[in-house]
Amino acid sequence: MEDTKTYRLKTGKSAKLFEKSKKYHVDGVHHNIRFFEPYPFVTKSANRKFLIDVDSNKYVDYWMGHWSLILGHTQKKIASQIKKQLSYDWMHGTLNKNSIELSEKISKAVPVAEKIRYASTGTEATMYAVRLARTITKRKTIAKIDGGWHGYTTDLLKTVNWPFHKSESSGLTDEKHIISLPYNNLEKSVKILKMKKNDLAAVIIEPVLGGGGCIPATKEYLLCIQEFCHKNNILFILDEIVTGFRFRFGCLYNTMKLDPDLVTLGKIVGGGFPIGVICGKNELMKYASTSIFSKTERAYIGGGTFSANPLTMMAGSTMLTIIKNKGDLLYNKLNSFGIETRKMLDKKFGGSVITTGIGSLFLTHFLNDSIYKINNATDAAKCNTKKLHDYHFHMIANDGIFFLPGKLGAYSDAHTKSDINAIAKSTDKFLTKFKK
Ligand SMILES: Cc1ncc(COP(=O)(O)O)c(C=O)c1O
């Protein structure tokens, strides 16, 4: 209550604008997760690590454009390259050089990316990956993870939010072709897979469950699921839309000796512009080729009016060049910030939370009596999620620290060590409030 009052006092212009937004937009927003009580502030601008709202409040941002901005907002070099591109043009609808440059960089860093197709969102990338898998295997069913989030593609819109047995949306007609596995539970997962193996086209997994609670998969889990897939001619798809280029220059899978058939990328590789990427080996991606297969044999993948547009391609390519040049310096910094933050938070809350994550990603789970570990999205959902929202909102209202309430935080290169201290101080205040 107190925090809501503080927030309302600071965000009068946002409140007014949000009322207007509600008049034109469903629930006032364009993505359900962007709403939080009592109303989301309206952003005026962003700069480096800050979001600035229309009331001129400044927030240190941990949402960072859905975690796409690993270098922070308005990175200078990306801005100048985009300005340069704009001075030429911004939309061709034809093949452009920038896309070849970006693909060359991705392909070198992500060995599975022998062939690439671009779309404008991660949702499309996973949708196309599913379609390609069904074409190659001539099977229909896709296995995903309880709590796995791959965008709003109809093909994967099941078991996203707990309780997982409820449908995610009205208007879905083909949920029977999606089955779901308990993350990090190998025995149960393999049992489910065995029952469906003859109709399974693919298994799709995020190596770190993002929206589902910032929970890394164990290496053993991923390796064994992959082995099952390969033995049974099922495609093993890794969705690295969050994890690609987040912890190292390349994907997370390379560090686990995994050999996925297809990988989807997005977010970071678009340099802050709209992107989705389907990457795969030649032998599989050829099933999309119009020169090899007839219309009835091939899969339509990639594309859309704005796919591979010169601005996105320029931003993504510049992003990867900067990240590559910064190299270990960048990743060591971000990964160490994450480690320090997770340790600090767990210590401060003294056993009442578990802060999950890996590298620069972190999320604090408030434990309930029945939950003492966070291995999967069910554990995360059974935690005290209301308290997590209160905690994040406390930081927004009192200390100008922005986590999208309930969502994991991500460090960017624009953050500094002082930001860890700021989170620590705000957390202390939150704890004092609760002790009162
Ligand atoms: C793992 C994962 N896959 C796919 C998507 C969908 O990407 P987009 O929002 O660009 O459609 C997301 C978005 O957050 C994601 O986290």
The ligand as an SDF file (V2000), in Angstrom:
LIG
                    3D

 16 16  0  0  0  0  0  0  0  0999 V2000
   13.1390  -18.5150  -25.0570 C   0  0  0  0  0  0  0  0  0  0  0  0
   12.2560  -17.6400  -25.8880 C   0  0  0  0  0  0  0  0  0  0  0  0
   11.8470  -18.0750  -27.0820 N   0  0  0  0  0  0  0  0  0  0  0  0
   11.0650  -17.3230  -27.8760 C   0  0  0  0  0  0  0  0  0  0  0  0
   10.6520  -16.0770  -27.4780 C   0  0  0  0  0  0  0  0  0  0  0  0
    9.7710  -15.2500  -28.3770 C   0  0  0  0  0  0  0  0  0  0  0  0
   10.4820  -14.2060  -28.9200 O   0  0  0  0  0  0  0  0  0  0  0  0
    9.7000  -12.8890  -29.4230 P   0  0  0  0  0  0  0  0  0  0  0  0
    9.1670  -12.2300  -28.2030 O   0  0  0  0  0  0  0  0  0  0  0  0
   10.7540  -12.0970  -30.1380 O   0  0  0  0  0  0  0  0  0  0  0  0
    8.6310  -13.3460  -30.3310 O   0  0  0  0  0  0  0  0  0  0  0  0
   11.0580  -15.5810  -26.2480 C   0  0  0  0  0  0  0  0  0  0  0  0
   10.6400  -14.2330  -25.8070 C   0  0  0  0  0  0  0  0  0  0  0  0
   10.8310  -13.8110  -24.7080 O   0  0  0  0  0  0  0  0  0  0  0  0
   11.8590  -16.3860  -25.4180 C   0  0  0  0  0  0  0  0  0  0  0  0
   12.2500  -15.9620  -24.2100 O   0  0  0  0  0  0  0  0  0  0  0  0
  1  2  1  0
  2  3  1  0
  2 15  2  0
  3  4  2  0
  4  5  1  0
  5  6  1  0
  5 12  2  0
  6  7  1  0
  7  8  1  0
  8  9  2  0
  8 10  1  0
  8 11  1  0
 12 13  1  0
 12 15  1  0
 13 14  2  0
 15 16  1  0
M  END
$$$$
